[in-house]
Amino acid sequence: MSKKYRVIVWGLGNVARVAVRMISQKTYTLELVGAVDVDPKKVGKDVGEVFGFEPLGVKVISDLDESLQIPADIVLDFLPTKQDDEGTFTPSTPEMVKALDAGKNLLTTIPVYHCQKTQPEVYKLLDEHAKAHNVAFVPSGLLPGAFGSYIPLIISGIMGHVDHVTVQTGEDDADNTSYWVSNLYYGKELSEIPEPDSEEDHIAKFINAYYLSGAFEIADRIGLKYDEYKTHHEIFLAPEDLDTYYGPVKKGTVCGHRFNMSLVDRGKEVVMMRCVHKVRDAQTPELPIENDIRVEGWPSYLHVPLNNVMPDNLDEGYITSAAPLVNLIPSVVDTTMSGYVEMCDLPALIPVKQD
């Protein structure tokens, strides 16, 4: 019989729904042994039933400390980021540290990827606590999953020379039930929201801090030099009335954002990360969602479109965020490395065997 990897899941939201489903389909290799959430509608229920699946034999509990008493190899952390009084988002690092101090490897989709450049104090904290307990902390990547830096770097590996990398992605938030969507100003008048790129533009700061880290890793691993980074937040208004999960977006109010993040060397851009958030893609063609990677150099360029990166329907919409994380479990548990470890430091990402 093959080795089984015992898994605890923290935070039972949309991404966790896919992760739990994947684990339940890969019982030859993976075993779900714990699930945590604070929602009273979920606590005490079988985690499978929480998501409308068959019972999986694991009851949802609300105490993180209690979950860490369960014998397990790894924690999948989907806890939400926190927002302070000024609107700034911060990762749930105290909870992450608890898992590491309990001797659990930890995988997360929380935005702390390549954070040695964007959040060095967070990087130092997580690296030190993981090394102290000989476990690995691994953030699973960006835009979503491995799309932000892992896949662009793989594509760059078949280039003779790289001069510039562009990564574009986006999503239609019209039916997105995630809590953070309410912070994107959909349906607001321009006069009601902070000036783009101003000190008060906290959503741009959050997006930039998250996605720009992928640009840093691409440049750092390839060896592209840069002396500054630039960001630019563009806001788009609805051409007509639009209907969304969070309510109506009236004509002339905010319906979309384009966040541009780039690294520059002596005035010349070397890496560009572009992310679009919008509602009702089909009705707002002036702000297209493009999911593609373009690497320029030698040969002149490689252009790789990745269609359906963010499927619209709830059943599939979060797969590309959850799947890289679940498929990394064996590599993370079996690695001899400890501390803060990135995807590109591990063996190639391949699917966990299905039953």
Disulfide bonds with the S-S distance in Angstrom:
none
